[in-house]
């Protein structure tokens, strides 16, 4: 059996094994190598400002943001190995901040830089280690103004660093905001229910953003990438007992703007699985609860966002259930919000816990826990055994929130593809585990990967983002 994969984004542990080998005095001296050229570190200072002044970042509800003591900026540059790398500036002090907080002097140490383009990313946590933008930081948010303004309100500027040898000059750069800021109030048939809302998920068809928070009288704040009017925005809100939804078209959300959004939503169905007397296809905004008590196929309509709230589907033998289907079958693109603790298992040999068809994408988000178990030869989340056409090829899987425990059956991945054969593999699309996830624990069956291909099967690109 392959080693289980465990990712803990809140407290990652890294164990490094070191092997030391002794060298005999009789070693041939001609095998000795010269030391590599030592790295050169250069400490530089420059000034950053806000494009257009202090009103381009959001700290107060009036849109005013000034540099603050303790903040840091990421500087992205090219080193002598032609790699784009990141250096984080010293924390700002009171003496660094001038012009009523609109300008700041940053001090940063660069290792082996070369002249060329540089990017400044603010705040520093919005930069990945390779210099790309850490958009995954937006996937799970707490909905508060304080967190958004200090950690998520992403601004960027670009310029040219000049010089050579040990003499370099960083440019002074104005930072421009890159995100739209939304201030949500939620209504149900005209009555405001914001104070009861503990979860809000927004999707533009490509990106999904989720706020998880305690019930509060405050509005819900969310930072998102700009949205053009040709996209449809899907909103799903949850409180302790109900789910609400709305789709909005022709809405433009531009960077560097704050948008008050009063969204009147329609209640979704709250379906207790214990009461089902037929197969059930969950629709957009539905909330599933309870323990399935009969052989029923549970599916999610194409394009729907559905909440699992303390669900149990065929996970134990009380009662013993069977059927030729996965625990949950997505009919197309789907988003599953996990709330509370949930259990899902495939109904019979070869069927996965959760299945999404080839060409579609399943996104799992929320702050709850999900246990997914594949039946014999099937993945916990992904595809089933290759001789079952209905589940042999699954689509893309994106996990961005929640605590996920996923176990594959014999020959199947914990997350990925099921067991196959040389001439007939099972397959899975791309798999992304975002840095915003709370925890992922994937256990494979024999001959399979924890996350990726099952035995004699295939899988697309597996991306496990760095934790922050």
QUIMOFEN-V982920 format. One record per residue. N is the residue number from 1. RES is the residue in one small letter. PHI is phi in degrees with one decimal (NA if undefined). Layout:
# QUIMOFEN-V982920
n:res:phi
N:RES:PHI
N:RES:PHI
This chain:
# QUIMOFEN-V982920
n:res:phi
1:x:NA
2:x:-69.6
3:x:-68.1
4:x:-60.5
5:x:-99.6
6:x:-133.1
7:x:-124.7
8:x:-119.8
9:x:-77.3
10:x:-83.1
11:x:-151.3
12:x:-78.0
13:x:-115.7
14:x:-120.3
15:x:-107.7
16:x:-115.9
17:x:-90.4
18:x:-119.2
19:x:-108.5
20:x:-112.3
21:x:-113.6
22:x:-82.3
23:x:-116.5
24:x:-73.6
25:x:-65.4
26:x:-91.2
27:x:-59.6
28:x:-67.7
29:x:-66.3
30:x:-71.1
31:x:-86.0
32:x:-70.6
33:x:-116.1
34:x:-79.3
35:x:-66.9
36:x:-66.1
37:x:-62.0
38:x:-65.3
39:x:-73.5
40:x:-116.4
41:x:-105.8
42:x:-127.3
43:x:-98.5
44:x:-128.3
45:x:-127.8
46:x:-159.7
47:x:-116.7
48:x:-116.5
49:x:-141.9
50:x:-103.8
51:x:-59.5
52:x:84.5
53:x:99.7
54:x:-75.2
55:x:-88.6
56:x:-95.1
57:x:-130.2
58:x:-104.1
59:x:-119.5
60:x:-101.6
61:x:-69.0
62:x:-84.1
63:x:90.4
64:x:-90.7
65:x:-137.7
66:x:-119.1
67:x:-59.7
68:x:-126.0
69:x:-58.6
70:x:95.9
71:x:-73.5
72:x:-132.8
73:x:-124.9
74:x:-90.0
75:x:-110.3
76:x:-102.8
77:x:-144.6
78:x:-103.9
79:x:-101.1
80:x:-67.8
81:x:-93.7
82:x:63.6
83:x:-102.3
84:x:-85.3
85:x:-129.9
86:x:-123.4
87:x:-121.6
88:x:-102.7
89:x:-66.5
90:x:-61.0
91:x:-62.8
92:x:-65.8
93:x:-106.8
94:x:-61.6
95:x:-71.4
96:x:-76.3
97:x:-98.8
98:x:-133.5
99:x:53.9
100:x:56.2
101:x:86.6
102:x:-82.4
103:x:-122.8
104:x:-150.0
105:x:-93.0
106:x:-110.2
107:x:-121.5
108:x:-144.1
109:x:-108.3
110:x:-107.0
111:x:-110.0
112:x:50.9
113:x:-78.7
114:x:-125.4
115:x:-63.4
116:x:150.2
117:x:-68.2
118:x:-132.5
119:x:-120.7
120:x:-110.0
121:x:-119.6
122:x:-135.9
123:x:-72.8
124:x:-62.2
125:x:-68.9
126:x:-85.7
127:x:-108.5
128:x:-78.4
129:x:-65.0
130:x:-95.5
131:x:92.0
132:x:-78.0
133:x:-79.4
134:x:-85.0
135:x:-65.1
136:x:-64.2
137:x:-62.7
138:x:-85.5
139:x:-63.0
140:x:-122.6
141:x:-128.5
142:x:-99.8
143:x:78.4
144:x:-97.1
145:x:-66.8
146:x:-63.3
147:x:-67.1
148:x:-59.9
149:x:-69.9
150:x:-95.0
151:x:-119.7
152:x:-119.1
153:x:-78.9
154:x:-70.9
155:x:-128.1
156:x:-145.4
157:x:-143.7
158:x:-133.1
159:x:-164.0
160:x:-120.6
161:x:-89.7
162:x:-109.9
163:x:119.8
164:x:-161.5
165:x:60.8
166:x:-106.0
167:x:-110.7
168:x:-133.1
169:x:-130.3
170:x:-83.4
171:x:-76.0
172:x:-83.5
173:x:-131.4
174:x:-93.2
175:x:-90.3
176:x:-115.3
177:x:-66.3
178:x:-113.0
179:x:-121.3
180:x:-97.6
181:x:-109.0
182:x:-112.4
183:x:-118.3
184:x:-94.3
185:x:-125.0
186:x:-110.2
187:x:-124.1
188:x:-125.2
189:x:54.1
190:x:91.9
191:x:-94.2
192:x:-72.4
193:x:-125.2
194:x:-53.5
195:x:-63.8
196:x:-94.0
197:x:-78.0
198:x:-109.9
199:x:-146.5
200:x:-139.4
201:x:-117.8
202:x:-122.9
203:x:-132.6
204:x:-104.6
205:x:94.3
206:x:-121.5
207:x:-109.1
208:x:-123.9
209:x:-123.9
210:x:-129.8
211:x:-103.7
212:x:-120.4
213:x:-155.3
214:x:-70.3
215:x:-55.7
216:x:-155.3
217:x:-75.6
218:x:-75.5
219:x:-61.0
220:x:-102.6
221:x:-101.4
222:x:-145.8
223:x:-100.3
224:x:-137.3
225:x:-68.8
226:x:-54.6
227:x:-122.5
228:x:-90.8
229:x:-70.1
230:x:-84.1
231:x:-100.1
232:x:-101.5
233:x:-96.3
234:x:-108.1
235:x:-115.2
236:x:-133.0
237:x:-116.6
238:x:-129.7
239:x:-122.7
240:x:-62.3
241:x:-130.0
242:x:-136.8
243:x:-127.7
244:x:-134.8
245:x:-144.7
246:x:-163.9
247:x:-109.8
248:x:-127.4
249:x:-117.2
250:x:59.4
251:x:-114.2
252:x:-103.0
253:x:-121.9
254:x:-95.2
255:x:-63.2
256:x:66.1
257:x:-137.5
258:x:-110.3
259:x:-116.6
260:x:-75.2
261:x:-121.7
262:x:-98.1
263:x:-108.7
264:x:-89.5
265:x:-111.6
266:x:-102.1
267:x:-63.4
268:x:-84.3
269:x:-77.8
270:x:-103.0
271:x:-111.7
272:x:-84.7
273:x:-63.4
274:x:-66.5
275:x:-100.3
276:x:-66.8
277:x:-116.0
278:x:-160.3
279:x:-56.8
280:x:-134.9
281:x:-106.2
282:x:-72.8
283:x:-105.0
284:x:-55.6
285:x:89.0
286:x:-69.7
287:x:-120.0
288:x:-98.1
289:x:-136.1
290:x:81.5
291:x:-106.8
292:x:-62.6
293:x:-113.6
294:x:-149.0
295:x:-72.2
296:x:-128.0
297:x:-83.3
298:x:-105.3
299:x:-130.8
300:x:-122.4
301:x:-61.4
302:x:-58.3
303:x:84.1
304:x:-88.7
305:x:-110.6
306:x:-129.8
307:x:-99.7
308:x:-99.2
309:x:-123.6
310:x:59.2
311:x:-97.8
312:x:-133.5
313:x:-121.7
314:x:58.3
315:x:-85.0
316:x:-132.2
317:x:-103.7
318:x:-127.2
319:x:-83.9
320:x:-76.0
321:x:-116.2
322:x:-152.2
323:x:165.8
324:x:-94.3
325:x:-163.4
326:x:-70.8
327:x:-58.7
328:x:-132.5
329:x:-112.3
330:x:-83.1
331:x:-87.0
332:x:-177.6
333:x:-54.3
334:x:-151.7
335:x:-122.0
336:x:-111.4
337:x:-97.5
338:x:-97.5
339:x:-134.2
340:x:70.4
341:x:-108.4
342:x:-128.9
343:x:-131.7
344:x:-139.8
345:x:-139.2
346:x:-61.5
347:x:-83.3
348:x:-156.3
349:x:-52.6
350:x:94.1
351:x:-108.0
352:x:-78.7
353:x:-65.6
354:x:-131.6
355:x:-126.2
356:x:-124.7
357:x:-71.8
358:x:-55.7
359:x:89.6
360:x:-115.1
361:x:-128.7
362:x:-103.0
363:x:-113.0
364:x:-110.9
365:x:-141.7
366:x:105.4
367:x:-116.7
368:x:-91.8
369:x:-121.8
370:x:-130.3
371:x:-104.7
372:x:-118.8
373:x:-128.7
374:x:-82.5
375:x:-72.1
376:x:-44.3
377:x:72.2
378:x:-124.3
379:x:-74.1
380:x:-62.5
381:x:-127.6
382:x:145.0
383:x:-103.5
384:x:-105.2
385:x:-67.6
386:x:-69.9
387:x:-90.5
388:x:-111.4
389:x:-56.8
390:x:-64.7
391:x:-131.6
392:x:-74.0
393:x:-125.4
394:x:-105.5
395:x:-90.9
396:x:-83.6
397:x:-128.1
398:x:-122.8
399:x:-114.7
400:x:-125.1
401:x:-156.0
402:x:89.0
403:x:-108.2
404:x:-117.1
405:x:-117.4
406:x:-129.7
407:x:-125.8
408:x:-92.2
409:x:-77.0
410:x:-51.1
411:x:79.4
412:x:-117.3
413:x:-72.5
414:x:-62.7
415:x:-129.3
416:x:145.5
417:x:-104.2
418:x:-83.7
419:x:-75.5
420:x:-132.4
421:x:-136.7
422:x:-51.8
423:x:-92.4
424:x:-150.6
425:x:-77.8
426:x:-83.5
427:x:-140.6
428:x:-142.4
429:x:-78.2
430:x:-74.6
431:x:-123.1
432:x:-125.2
433:x:-107.0
434:x:-80.4
435:x:-67.6
436:x:-79.9
437:x:-67.8
438:x:-75.9
439:x:-161.9
440:x:-130.1
441:x:-129.4
442:x:-116.3
443:x:-118.5
444:x:-90.2
445:x:-82.3
446:x:-59.5
447:x:82.1
448:x:-115.4
449:x:-86.8
450:x:-61.4
451:x:-128.0
452:x:138.6
453:x:-81.0
454:x:-81.1
455:x:-62.8
456:x:58.0
457:x:-133.8
458:x:-127.8
459:x:-153.6
460:x:-75.2
461:x:-74.2
462:x:-103.9
463:x:-119.1
464:x:-114.9
465:x:-72.2
466:x:-60.7
467:x:-83.3
468:x:-125.2
